[in-house]
């Protein structure tokens, strides 16, 4: 099944806060989450050796969720992030991850518009997230436990369509559970930063 070119774009508005392991486990209990509800996502990240995507505030990943593969380019937007999503076949995903050969399509066009050549992009590694999602007030609350590059972290996300209302609800939630507001980079940036530090020190 080659040449799958289904593509979508959407604006991602979400609030994030890093958690301690204790805070993460407390929220699992507070929202009565059964461990069976937690599912696993596998993210594979790409950039050039010069971190060209990171340097323009963008990021590229291929996500495996169950048996579906999707390539996503995230770019800065006035509010949130602009996501361009391209569905991949299993063969295309395997070729990208194992051989560093990314499929052509809309994402390739956007990269070239930003002076990033597909041929220069390399596979950087994977991040595995154990995730659970809960409908909460005006959005979707997400609890994540992620493992990558010999690290692990815990995070709370709140996905919304209305930025001001979402921010208010999210901050009230943190206050209610006594969780400090922590400046939080998204997963791709945390992965890139760790990869950059490992590359620089090697």
Backbone as JSON Lines, residues from 0, in Angstrom:
{"i":0,"aa":"X","n":[0.86,-1.21,0.0],"ca":[0.0,0.0,0.0],"c":[0.89,1.24,0.0]}
{"i":1,"aa":"X","n":[1.34,1.67,-1.17],"ca":[2.26,2.79,-1.28],"c":[1.5,4.06,-1.7]}
{"i":2,"aa":"X","n":[2.17,5.2,-1.49],"ca":[1.64,6.45,-2.0],"c":[0.4,6.95,-1.31]}
{"i":3,"aa":"X","n":[0.28,6.68,-0.04],"ca":[-0.88,7.17,0.72],"c":[-0.68,8.65,0.98]}
{"i":4,"aa":"X","n":[-1.52,9.53,0.42],"ca":[-1.25,10.97,0.51],"c":[-2.37,11.74,1.21]}
{"i":5,"aa":"X","n":[-3.18,11.07,2.0],"ca":[-4.21,11.77,2.75],"c":[-3.56,12.78,3.69]}
{"i":6,"aa":"X","n":[-4.03,14.03,3.66],"ca":[-3.37,15.09,4.41],"c":[-4.41,15.97,5.08]}
{"i":7,"aa":"X","n":[-4.15,16.37,6.32],"ca":[-5.03,17.31,7.01],"c":[-4.17,18.36,7.7]}
{"i":8,"aa":"X","n":[-4.79,19.51,7.98],"ca":[-4.14,20.55,8.77],"c":[-5.08,20.98,9.88]}
{"i":9,"aa":"X","n":[-4.53,21.23,11.05],"ca":[-5.36,21.73,12.13],"c":[-4.52,22.57,13.08]}
{"i":10,"aa":"X","n":[-5.21,23.44,13.82],"ca":[-4.56,24.29,14.81],"c":[-4.63,23.6,16.16]}
{"i":11,"aa":"X","n":[-3.47,23.38,16.76],"ca":[-3.41,22.7,18.05],"c":[-3.27,23.74,19.16]}
{"i":12,"aa":"X","n":[-4.26,23.78,20.06],"ca":[-4.19,24.67,21.23],"c":[-4.23,23.78,22.46]}
{"i":13,"aa":"X","n":[-3.12,23.75,23.18],"ca":[-3.11,22.93,24.39],"c":[-2.21,23.57,25.44]}
{"i":14,"aa":"X","n":[-2.56,23.32,26.68],"ca":[-1.78,23.81,27.82],"c":[-1.08,22.6,28.43]}
{"i":15,"aa":"X","n":[0.16,22.83,28.89],"ca":[0.98,21.73,29.39],"c":[1.57,22.09,30.73]}
{"i":16,"aa":"X","n":[1.76,21.09,31.55],"ca":[2.44,21.29,32.84],"c":[3.16,20.01,33.22]}
{"i":17,"aa":"X","n":[4.46,20.11,33.47],"ca":[5.2,18.95,33.94],"c":[4.71,18.56,35.32]}
{"i":18,"aa":"X","n":[4.74,17.26,35.6],"ca":[4.3,16.73,36.88],"c":[5.42,15.91,37.52]}
{"i":19,"aa":"X","n":[5.39,15.84,38.84],"ca":[6.23,14.85,39.51],"c":[5.51,13.51,39.39]}
{"i":20,"aa":"X","n":[6.22,12.41,39.69],"ca":[5.59,11.09,39.66],"c":[4.44,11.03,40.67]}
{"i":21,"aa":"X","n":[4.64,11.68,41.82],"ca":[3.61,11.68,42.87],"c":[2.35,12.43,42.4]}
{"i":22,"aa":"X","n":[2.54,13.58,41.74],"ca":[1.4,14.36,41.23],"c":[0.66,13.57,40.15]}
{"i":23,"aa":"X","n":[1.41,12.91,39.28],"ca":[0.83,12.1,38.22],"c":[-0.06,11.0,38.82]}
{"i":24,"aa":"X","n":[0.47,10.29,39.79],"ca":[-0.29,9.19,40.41],"c":[-1.49,9.71,41.19]}
{"i":25,"aa":"X","n":[-1.34,10.9,41.79],"ca":[-2.46,11.52,42.51],"c":[-3.6,11.87,41.55]}
{"i":26,"aa":"X","n":[-3.27,12.37,40.37],"ca":[-4.31,12.72,39.38],"c":[-4.97,11.47,38.81]}
{"i":27,"aa":"X","n":[-4.2,10.39,38.63],"ca":[-4.8,9.13,38.18],"c":[-5.88,8.68,39.17]}
{"i":28,"aa":"X","n":[-5.58,8.83,40.45],"ca":[-6.56,8.46,41.49],"c":[-7.73,9.43,41.53]}
{"i":29,"aa":"X","n":[-7.43,10.73,41.44],"ca":[-8.47,11.77,41.53],"c":[-9.52,11.62,40.43]}
{"i":30,"aa":"X","n":[-9.07,11.21,39.23],"ca":[-10.0,11.05,38.11],"c":[-10.45,9.59,37.93]}
{"i":31,"aa":"X","n":[-10.19,8.77,38.94],"ca":[-10.65,7.37,38.98],"c":[-10.26,6.62,37.7]}
{"i":32,"aa":"X","n":[-9.0,6.76,37.32],"ca":[-8.53,6.14,36.08],"c":[-8.03,4.73,36.36]}
{"i":33,"aa":"X","n":[-8.61,3.79,35.63],"ca":[-8.18,2.4,35.71],"c":[-6.94,2.25,34.83]}
{"i":34,"aa":"X","n":[-5.94,1.52,35.31],"ca":[-4.7,1.32,34.53],"c":[-4.99,0.72,33.15]}
{"i":35,"aa":"X","n":[-6.12,0.01,33.01],"ca":[-6.48,-0.59,31.72],"c":[-6.82,0.48,30.67]}
{"i":36,"aa":"X","n":[-7.15,1.7,31.14],"ca":[-7.5,2.77,30.22],"c":[-6.27,3.42,29.59]}
{"i":37,"aa":"X","n":[-5.1,3.14,30.15],"ca":[-3.86,3.74,29.64],"c":[-3.42,3.0,28.38]}
{"i":38,"aa":"X","n":[-3.14,3.76,27.31],"ca":[-2.68,3.16,26.06],"c":[-1.3,3.74,25.7]}
{"i":39,"aa":"X","n":[-0.61,3.06,24.8],"ca":[0.76,3.44,24.45],"c":[0.82,4.02,23.04]}
{"i":40,"aa":"X","n":[1.55,5.13,22.93],"ca":[1.84,5.75,21.64],"c":[3.35,5.76,21.42]}
{"i":41,"aa":"X","n":[3.73,5.57,20.18],"ca":[5.15,5.55,19.83],"c":[5.41,6.71,18.87]}
{"i":42,"aa":"X","n":[6.28,7.64,19.27],"ca":[6.62,8.78,18.43],"c":[8.06,8.64,17.94]}
{"i":43,"aa":"X","n":[8.28,8.86,16.65],"ca":[9.61,8.81,16.08],"c":[9.95,10.2,15.54]}
{"i":44,"aa":"X","n":[11.1,10.74,15.94],"ca":[11.43,12.13,15.64],"c":[12.56,12.25,14.62]}
{"i":45,"aa":"X","n":[12.48,13.33,13.85],"ca":[13.42,13.57,12.75],"c":[13.88,15.03,12.75]}
{"i":46,"aa":"X","n":[15.11,15.25,12.3],"ca":[15.63,16.6,12.08],"c":[16.91,16.46,11.26]}
{"i":47,"aa":"X","n":[17.5,17.58,10.87],"ca":[18.8,17.53,10.2],"c":[19.89,17.5,11.27]}
{"i":48,"aa":"X","n":[21.1,17.18,10.88],"ca":[22.21,17.15,11.84],"c":[22.47,18.53,12.44]}
{"i":49,"aa":"X","n":[22.06,19.58,11.73],"ca":[22.23,20.95,12.22],"c":[21.0,21.44,12.99]}
{"i":50,"aa":"X","n":[20.05,20.55,13.25],"ca":[18.81,20.89,13.96],"c":[18.06,22.03,13.26]}
{"i":51,"aa":"X","n":[17.95,21.92,11.94],"ca":[17.3,22.98,11.15],"c":[15.84,23.2,11.54]}
{"i":52,"aa":"X","n":[15.11,22.12,11.82],"ca":[13.7,22.26,12.2],"c":[13.59,22.9,13.59]}
{"i":53,"aa":"X","n":[14.38,22.4,14.52],"ca":[14.38,22.96,15.88],"c":[14.68,24.45,15.84]}
{"i":54,"aa":"X","n":[15.61,24.84,14.97],"ca":[16.04,26.24,14.9],"c":[14.96,27.19,14.38]}
{"i":55,"aa":"X","n":[13.98,26.66,13.65],"ca":[12.87,27.52,13.17],"c":[11.59,27.25,13.96]}
{"i":56,"aa":"X","n":[11.74,26.6,15.11],"ca":[10.59,26.37,15.99],"c":[9.64,25.3,15.49]}
{"i":57,"aa":"X","n":[10.11,24.46,14.55],"ca":[9.26,23.41,13.99],"c":[9.74,22.04,14.44]}
{"i":58,"aa":"X","n":[8.94,21.03,14.16],"ca":[9.31,19.67,14.55],"c":[8.59,18.67,13.65]}
{"i":59,"aa":"X","n":[9.24,17.53,13.44],"ca":[8.69,16.5,12.56],"c":[8.7,15.15,13.28]}
{"i":60,"aa":"X","n":[7.55,14.48,13.24],"ca":[7.48,13.17,13.89],"c":[6.64,12.23,13.05]}
{"i":61,"aa":"X","n":[6.85,10.94,13.28],"ca":[5.93,9.91,12.8],"c":[5.39,9.22,14.04]}
{"i":62,"aa":"X","n":[4.09,9.14,14.16],"ca":[3.45,8.54,15.33],"c":[2.78,7.23,14.94]}
{"i":63,"aa":"X","n":[3.06,6.23,15.76],"ca":[2.35,4.97,15.61],"c":[1.36,4.85,16.74]}
{"i":64,"aa":"X","n":[0.1,4.69,16.39],"ca":[-0.97,4.51,17.36],"c":[-1.77,3.3,16.91]}
{"i":65,"aa":"X","n":[-1.63,2.22,17.68],"ca":[-2.19,0.92,17.28],"c":[-1.51,0.53,15.96]}
{"i":66,"aa":"X","n":[-2.27,0.36,14.88],"ca":[-1.64,-0.05,13.62],"c":[-1.68,1.06,12.57]}
{"i":67,"aa":"X","n":[-1.84,2.31,13.02],"ca":[-1.89,3.43,12.08],"c":[-0.65,4.29,12.23]}
{"i":68,"aa":"X","n":[-0.15,4.8,11.12],"ca":[1.04,5.64,11.13],"c":[0.7,7.01,10.54]}
{"i":69,"aa":"X","n":[1.18,8.06,11.19],"ca":[0.9,9.42,10.73],"c":[2.15,10.28,10.89]}
{"i":70,"aa":"X","n":[2.51,10.98,9.83],"ca":[3.63,11.92,9.89],"c":[3.07,13.31,10.14]}
{"i":71,"aa":"X","n":[3.63,14.01,11.12],"ca":[3.13,15.33,11.5],"c":[4.26,16.35,11.54]}
{"i":72,"aa":"X","n":[4.02,17.47,10.87],"ca":[4.93,18.62,10.95],"c":[4.25,19.67,11.8]}
{"i":73,"aa":"X","n":[4.93,20.1,12.86],"ca":[4.4,21.15,13.73],"c":[5.17,22.44,13.45]}
{"i":74,"aa":"X","n":[4.4,23.53,13.23],"ca":[5.0,24.84,12.96],"c":[4.39,25.89,13.89]}
{"i":75,"aa":"X","n":[5.15,26.92,14.24],"ca":[4.6,27.98,15.09],"c":[3.42,28.67,14.41]}
{"i":76,"aa":"X","n":[2.43,29.05,15.21],"ca":[1.27,29.8,14.73],"c":[1.02,30.94,15.72]}
{"i":77,"aa":"X","n":[0.26,31.97,15.33],"ca":[0.0,33.09,16.26],"c":[-0.56,32.62,17.6]}
{"i":78,"aa":"X","n":[-1.44,31.61,17.56],"ca":[-1.93,30.96,18.78],"c":[-1.77,29.46,18.58]}
{"i":79,"aa":"X","n":[-1.04,28.8,19.48],"ca":[-0.85,27.36,19.37],"c":[0.13,26.99,18.27]}
{"i":80,"aa":"X","n":[-0.08,25.8,17.71],"ca":[0.8,25.27,16.67],"c":[-0.03,24.82,15.47]}
{"i":81,"aa":"X","n":[0.5,25.04,14.28],"ca":[-0.14,24.53,13.08],"c":[0.41,23.14,12.82]}
{"i":82,"aa":"X","n":[-0.5,22.17,12.75],"ca":[-0.11,20.78,12.5],"c":[-0.51,20.39,11.09]}
{"i":83,"aa":"X","n":[0.44,19.87,10.33],"ca":[0.14,19.27,9.03],"c":[0.35,17.77,9.18]}
{"i":84,"aa":"X","n":[-0.7,17.0,8.93],"ca":[-0.68,15.55,9.15],"c":[-0.79,14.81,7.82]}
{"i":85,"aa":"X","n":[0.03,13.79,7.66],"ca":[0.04,12.99,6.44],"c":[0.02,11.51,6.82]}
{"i":86,"aa":"X","n":[-1.03,10.8,6.43],"ca":[-1.13,9.37,6.74],"c":[-0.09,8.6,5.94]}
{"i":87,"aa":"X","n":[0.53,7.61,6.59],"ca":[1.54,6.79,5.93],"c":[1.12,5.33,5.94]}
{"i":88,"aa":"X","n":[1.59,4.62,4.94],"ca":[1.43,3.17,4.97],"c":[2.49,2.6,5.91]}
{"i":89,"aa":"X","n":[2.32,1.36,6.3],"ca":[3.3,0.69,7.17],"c":[4.68,0.68,6.49]}
{"i":90,"aa":"X","n":[4.68,0.46,5.16],"ca":[5.95,0.4,4.41],"c":[6.65,1.76,4.41]}
{"i":91,"aa":"X","n":[5.87,2.83,4.21],"ca":[6.46,4.18,4.2],"c":[7.04,4.53,5.56]}
{"i":92,"aa":"X","n":[6.31,4.18,6.63],"ca":[6.8,4.46,7.99],"c":[8.08,3.7,8.27]}
{"i":93,"aa":"X","n":[8.11,2.41,7.88],"ca":[9.3,1.58,8.11],"c":[10.51,2.12,7.34]}
{"i":94,"aa":"X","n":[10.27,2.57,6.11],"ca":[11.36,3.11,5.29],"c":[11.94,4.38,5.92]}
{"i":95,"aa":"X","n":[11.05,5.21,6.49],"ca":[11.48,6.46,7.13],"c":[12.28,6.19,8.4]}
{"i":96,"aa":"X","n":[11.78,5.25,9.22],"ca":[12.41,4.98,10.52],"c":[13.69,4.17,10.36]}
{"i":97,"aa":"X","n":[13.67,3.18,9.47],"ca":[14.82,2.28,9.34],"c":[15.89,2.8,8.38]}
{"i":98,"aa":"X","n":[15.46,3.53,7.33],"ca":[16.43,3.98,6.33],"c":[16.54,5.5,6.25]}
{"i":99,"aa":"X","n":[15.71,6.21,7.02],"ca":[15.76,7.68,7.0],"c":[15.22,8.28,5.72]}
{"i":100,"aa":"X","n":[14.45,7.49,4.94],"ca":[13.89,7.98,3.69],"c":[12.44,8.38,3.91]}
{"i":101,"aa":"X","n":[12.18,9.7,3.92],"ca":[10.84,10.2,4.19],"c":[10.0,10.26,2.91]}
{"i":102,"aa":"X","n":[8.69,10.01,3.01],"ca":[7.84,10.05,1.84],"c":[7.6,11.48,1.33]}
{"i":103,"aa":"X","n":[7.33,11.59,0.05],"ca":[7.03,12.89,-0.54],"c":[5.6,13.29,-0.2]}
{"i":104,"aa":"X","n":[5.24,14.55,-0.52],"ca":[3.88,15.02,-0.26],"c":[3.88,16.45,0.24]}
{"i":105,"aa":"X","n":[2.77,16.84,0.87],"ca":[2.59,18.22,1.32],"c":[3.66,18.64,2.33]}
{"i":106,"aa":"X","n":[4.01,17.73,3.25],"ca":[5.01,18.08,4.26],"c":[6.36,18.38,3.6]}
{"i":107,"aa":"X","n":[6.7,17.61,2.59],"ca":[7.94,17.87,1.85],"c":[7.92,19.28,1.25]}
{"i":108,"aa":"X","n":[6.76,19.67,0.67],"ca":[6.63,21.01,0.06],"c":[6.84,22.1,1.1]}
{"i":109,"aa":"X","n":[6.23,21.94,2.28],"ca":[6.35,22.95,3.33],"c":[7.79,23.05,3.81]}
{"i":110,"aa":"X","n":[8.46,21.9,3.96],"ca":[9.85,21.9,4.39],"c":[10.73,22.65,3.4]}
{"i":111,"aa":"X","n":[10.52,22.39,2.1],"ca":[11.33,23.04,1.07],"c":[11.08,24.55,1.03]}
{"i":112,"aa":"X","n":[9.83,24.95,1.34],"ca":[9.52,26.39,1.43],"c":[10.32,27.05,2.56]}
{"i":113,"aa":"X","n":[10.7,26.23,3.55],"ca":[11.49,26.73,4.68],"c":[12.97,26.38,4.55]}
{"i":114,"aa":"X","n":[13.38,26.08,3.31],"ca":[14.79,25.79,2.98],"c":[15.34,24.57,3.7]}
{"i":115,"aa":"X","n":[14.47,23.6,3.98],"ca":[14.9,22.34,4.57],"c":[14.65,21.24,3.55]}
{"i":116,"aa":"X","n":[15.71,20.54,3.16],"ca":[15.6,19.49,2.16],"c":[15.3,18.14,2.81]}
{"i":117,"aa":"X","n":[14.39,17.4,2.21],"ca":[14.0,16.09,2.72],"c":[15.22,15.17,2.85]}
{"i":118,"aa":"X","n":[16.14,15.27,1.9],"ca":[17.32,14.39,1.89],"c":[18.25,14.64,3.08]}
{"i":119,"aa":"X","n":[18.16,15.83,3.69],"ca":[19.04,16.17,4.81],"c":[18.49,15.7,6.16]}
{"i":120,"aa":"X","n":[17.23,15.28,6.17],"ca":[16.59,14.91,7.43],"c":[16.96,13.48,7.83]}
{"i":121,"aa":"X","n":[17.29,13.32,9.1],"ca":[17.69,12.02,9.62],"c":[16.8,11.61,10.79]}
{"i":122,"aa":"X","n":[16.78,10.3,11.03],"ca":[16.02,9.76,12.16],"c":[16.81,9.96,13.44]}
{"i":123,"aa":"X","n":[16.15,10.55,14.45],"ca":[16.83,10.88,15.71],"c":[16.55,9.89,16.83]}
{"i":124,"aa":"X","n":[15.41,9.21,16.78],"ca":[15.08,8.28,17.84],"c":[13.6,8.3,18.17]}
{"i":125,"aa":"X","n":[13.23,7.53,19.21],"ca":[11.81,7.38,19.53],"c":[11.5,7.82,20.95]}
{"i":126,"aa":"X","n":[10.24,8.16,21.16],"ca":[9.7,8.5,22.47],"c":[8.42,7.7,22.63]}
{"i":127,"aa":"X","n":[8.32,6.96,23.72],"ca":[7.13,6.15,23.99],"c":[6.33,6.82,25.09]}
{"i":128,"aa":"X","n":[5.06,7.02,24.85],"ca":[4.18,7.66,25.83],"c":[3.06,6.72,26.25]}
{"i":129,"aa":"X","n":[2.92,6.54,27.56],"ca":[1.76,5.84,28.12],"c":[0.74,6.93,28.46]}
{"i":130,"aa":"X","n":[-0.4,6.9,27.8],"ca":[-1.34,8.03,27.83],"c":[-2.74,7.61,28.26]}
{"i":131,"aa":"X","n":[-3.42,8.52,28.95],"ca":[-4.84,8.35,29.23],"c":[-5.53,9.69,29.0]}
{"i":132,"aa":"X","n":[-6.73,9.65,28.42],"ca":[-7.47,10.87,28.07],"c":[-8.8,10.9,28.8]}
{"i":133,"aa":"X","n":[-9.16,12.1,29.3],"ca":[-10.41,12.27,30.05],"c":[-11.1,13.55,29.59]}
{"i":134,"aa":"X","n":[-12.38,13.46,29.25],"ca":[-13.15,14.67,28.92],"c":[-13.26,15.51,30.19]}
{"i":135,"aa":"X","n":[-12.92,16.8,30.1],"ca":[-12.96,17.66,31.28],"c":[-13.42,19.06,30.9]}
{"i":136,"aa":"X","n":[-14.56,19.47,31.42],"ca":[-15.15,20.79,31.16],"c":[-15.15,21.1,29.66]}
{"i":137,"aa":"X","n":[-14.33,22.07,29.2],"ca":[-14.43,22.49,27.79],"c":[-13.41,21.81,26.88]}
{"i":138,"aa":"X","n":[-12.71,20.8,27.4],"ca":[-11.67,20.2,26.57],"c":[-11.34,18.77,26.95]}
{"i":139,"aa":"X","n":[-10.17,18.36,26.53],"ca":[-9.69,17.0,26.77],"c":[-8.45,17.06,27.65]}
{"i":140,"aa":"X","n":[-8.53,16.38,28.78],"ca":[-7.41,16.33,29.72],"c":[-6.6,15.08,29.42]}
{"i":141,"aa":"X","n":[-5.28,15.23,29.35],"ca":[-4.4,14.13,28.98],"c":[-3.3,13.97,30.02]}
{"i":142,"aa":"X","n":[-3.13,12.76,30.52],"ca":[-2.05,12.43,31.45],"c":[-1.05,11.54,30.73]}
{"i":143,"aa":"X","n":[0.22,11.98,30.7],"ca":[1.25,11.27,29.96],"c":[2.44,10.87,30.83]}
{"i":144,"aa":"X","n":[2.92,9.67,30.6],"ca":[4.19,9.2,31.17],"c":[5.05,8.82,29.98]}
{"i":145,"aa":"X","n":[6.14,9.58,29.75],"ca":[6.96,9.4,28.55],"c":[8.35,8.88,28.87]}
{"i":146,"aa":"X","n":[8.87,8.03,27.98],"ca":[10.21,7.47,28.11],"c":[10.97,7.7,26.81]}
{"i":147,"aa":"X","n":[12.18,8.29,26.93],"ca":[12.97,8.61,25.75],"c":[14.43,8.87,26.12]}
{"i":148,"aa":"X","n":[15.35,8.41,25.28],"ca":[16.78,8.69,25.44],"c":[17.26,8.49,26.88]}
{"i":149,"aa":"X","n":[16.88,7.39,27.48],"ca":[17.26,7.06,28.87],"c":[16.68,8.02,29.91]}
{"i":150,"aa":"X","n":[15.6,8.72,29.56],"ca":[14.92,9.61,30.49],"c":[13.45,9.21,30.58]}
{"i":151,"aa":"X","n":[12.78,9.71,31.61],"ca":[11.33,9.57,31.68],"c":[10.77,10.81,32.36]}
{"i":152,"aa":"X","n":[9.54,11.2,31.97],"ca":[8.9,12.33,32.63],"c":[7.39,12.16,32.63]}
{"i":153,"aa":"X","n":[6.74,13.03,33.4],"ca":[5.28,12.99,33.58],"c":[4.72,14.37,33.24]}
{"i":154,"aa":"X","n":[3.54,14.37,32.64],"ca":[3.01,15.63,32.1],"c":[1.48,15.63,32.07]}
{"i":155,"aa":"X","n":[0.91,16.8,32.29],"ca":[-0.53,17.01,32.16],"c":[-0.76,17.95,30.99]}
{"i":156,"aa":"X","n":[-1.66,17.57,30.09],"ca":[-2.02,18.42,28.95],"c":[-3.52,18.68,28.98]}
{"i":157,"aa":"X","n":[-3.91,19.85,28.44],"ca":[-5.33,20.18,28.33],"c":[-5.56,20.74,26.93]}
{"i":158,"aa":"X","n":[-6.25,19.97,26.09],"ca":[-6.48,20.35,24.69],"c":[-7.84,21.04,24.57]}
{"i":159,"aa":"X","n":[-7.83,22.24,23.99],"ca":[-9.05,23.06,23.89],"c":[-9.15,23.73,22.53]}
{"i":160,"aa":"X","n":[-10.29,24.38,22.29],"ca":[-10.47,25.17,21.08],"c":[-10.47,26.66,21.4]}
{"i":161,"aa":"X","n":[-10.7,27.01,22.66],"ca":[-10.77,28.41,23.09],"c":[-9.61,28.7,24.04]}
{"i":162,"aa":"X","n":[-8.64,29.51,23.59],"ca":[-7.42,29.74,24.38],"c":[-7.69,30.4,25.73]}
{"i":163,"aa":"X","n":[-8.39,31.56,25.78],"ca":[-8.58,32.23,27.08],"c":[-9.34,31.37,28.1]}
{"i":164,"aa":"X","n":[-10.44,30.75,27.66],"ca":[-11.22,29.9,28.57],"c":[-10.42,28.68,29.0]}
{"i":165,"aa":"X","n":[-9.69,28.11,28.06],"ca":[-8.87,26.94,28.37],"c":[-7.81,27.24,29.4]}
{"i":166,"aa":"X","n":[-7.16,28.37,29.26],"ca":[-6.12,28.78,30.21],"c":[-6.71,28.93,31.61]}
{"i":167,"aa":"X","n":[-7.88,29.55,31.69],"ca":[-8.53,29.77,32.98],"c":[-8.89,28.44,33.66]}
{"i":168,"aa":"X","n":[-9.48,27.52,32.89],"ca":[-9.88,26.22,33.43],"c":[-8.65,25.43,33.87]}
{"i":169,"aa":"X","n":[-7.6,25.46,33.06],"ca":[-6.39,24.69,33.35],"c":[-5.71,25.19,34.63]}
{"i":170,"aa":"X","n":[-5.6,26.51,34.77],"ca":[-4.96,27.07,35.96],"c":[-5.77,26.8,37.23]}
{"i":171,"aa":"X","n":[-7.11,26.82,37.1],"ca":[-7.96,26.47,38.24],"c":[-7.75,25.02,38.66]}
{"i":172,"aa":"X","n":[-7.61,24.15,37.66],"ca":[-7.38,22.73,37.93],"c":[-6.06,22.52,38.69]}
{"i":173,"aa":"X","n":[-5.0,23.18,38.21],"ca":[-3.7,23.06,38.88],"c":[-3.78,23.57,40.32]}
{"i":174,"aa":"X","n":[-4.44,24.7,40.49],"ca":[-4.57,25.29,41.83],"c":[-5.34,24.36,42.76]}
{"i":175,"aa":"X","n":[-6.42,23.77,42.23],"ca":[-7.27,22.89,43.03],"c":[-6.47,21.7,43.59]}
{"i":176,"aa":"X","n":[-5.56,21.17,42.77],"ca":[-4.78,20.0,43.2],"c":[-3.41,20.38,43.77]}
{"i":177,"aa":"X","n":[-3.17,21.67,43.94],"ca":[-1.92,22.12,44.56],"c":[-0.68,21.84,43.72]}
{"i":178,"aa":"X","n":[-0.84,21.9,42.4],"ca":[0.28,21.64,41.5],"c":[0.84,22.97,41.01]}
{"i":179,"aa":"X","n":[2.13,23.24,41.22],"ca":[2.72,24.51,40.77],"c":[2.7,24.62,39.25]}
{"i":180,"aa":"X","n":[2.52,25.86,38.75],"ca":[2.63,26.1,37.31],"c":[4.1,26.02,36.94]}
{"i":181,"aa":"X","n":[4.41,25.15,35.99],"ca":[5.79,24.98,35.55],"c":[5.88,25.25,34.06]}
{"i":182,"aa":"X","n":[6.86,26.06,33.66],"ca":[7.06,26.33,32.24],"c":[7.42,25.0,31.57]}
{"i":183,"aa":"X","n":[6.66,24.61,30.56],"ca":[6.8,23.27,29.98],"c":[6.93,23.32,28.47]}
{"i":184,"aa":"X","n":[8.01,22.76,27.96],"ca":[8.19,22.61,26.51],"c":[7.41,21.39,26.06]}
{"i":185,"aa":"X","n":[7.04,21.35,24.76],"ca":[6.34,20.16,24.29],"c":[7.31,18.98,24.17]}
{"i":186,"aa":"X","n":[6.77,17.79,23.96],"ca":[7.58,16.57,23.98],"c":[8.71,16.62,22.94]}
{"i":187,"aa":"X","n":[8.38,17.11,21.76],"ca":[9.4,17.12,20.71],"c":[10.57,18.01,21.11]}
{"i":188,"aa":"X","n":[10.27,19.16,21.7],"ca":[11.35,20.05,22.13],"c":[12.17,19.43,23.26]}
{"i":189,"aa":"X","n":[11.48,18.74,24.18],"ca":[12.21,18.08,25.26],"c":[13.11,16.98,24.7]}
{"i":190,"aa":"X","n":[12.59,16.25,23.72],"ca":[13.37,15.2,23.07],"c":[14.58,15.82,22.36]}
{"i":191,"aa":"X","n":[14.32,16.86,21.56],"ca":[15.4,17.52,20.81],"c":[16.48,18.05,21.74]}
{"i":192,"aa":"X","n":[16.05,18.67,22.85],"ca":[17.01,19.25,23.79],"c":[17.91,18.16,24.38]}
{"i":193,"aa":"X","n":[17.29,17.04,24.76],"ca":[18.07,15.93,25.31],"c":[19.02,15.36,24.25]}
{"i":194,"aa":"X","n":[18.51,15.23,23.02],"ca":[19.34,14.72,21.92],"c":[20.49,15.68,21.64]}
{"i":195,"aa":"X","n":[20.2,16.97,21.65],"ca":[21.22,17.99,21.39],"c":[22.31,17.92,22.45]}
{"i":196,"aa":"X","n":[21.89,17.8,23.72],"ca":[22.86,17.73,24.81],"c":[23.71,16.47,24.72]}
{"i":197,"aa":"X","n":[23.08,15.36,24.36],"ca":[23.84,14.11,24.22],"c":[24.81,14.2,23.04]}
{"i":198,"aa":"X","n":[24.34,14.82,21.94],"ca":[25.19,14.95,20.75],"c":[26.37,15.87,21.03]}
{"i":199,"aa":"X","n":[26.11,16.96,21.76],"ca":[27.15,17.94,22.05],"c":[28.23,17.39,22.99]}
{"i":200,"aa":"X","n":[27.79,16.5,23.9],"ca":[28.73,15.99,24.9],"c":[29.48,14.75,24.43]}
{"i":201,"aa":"X","n":[29.05,14.2,23.3],"ca":[29.7,12.97,22.81],"c":[30.92,13.28,21.97]}
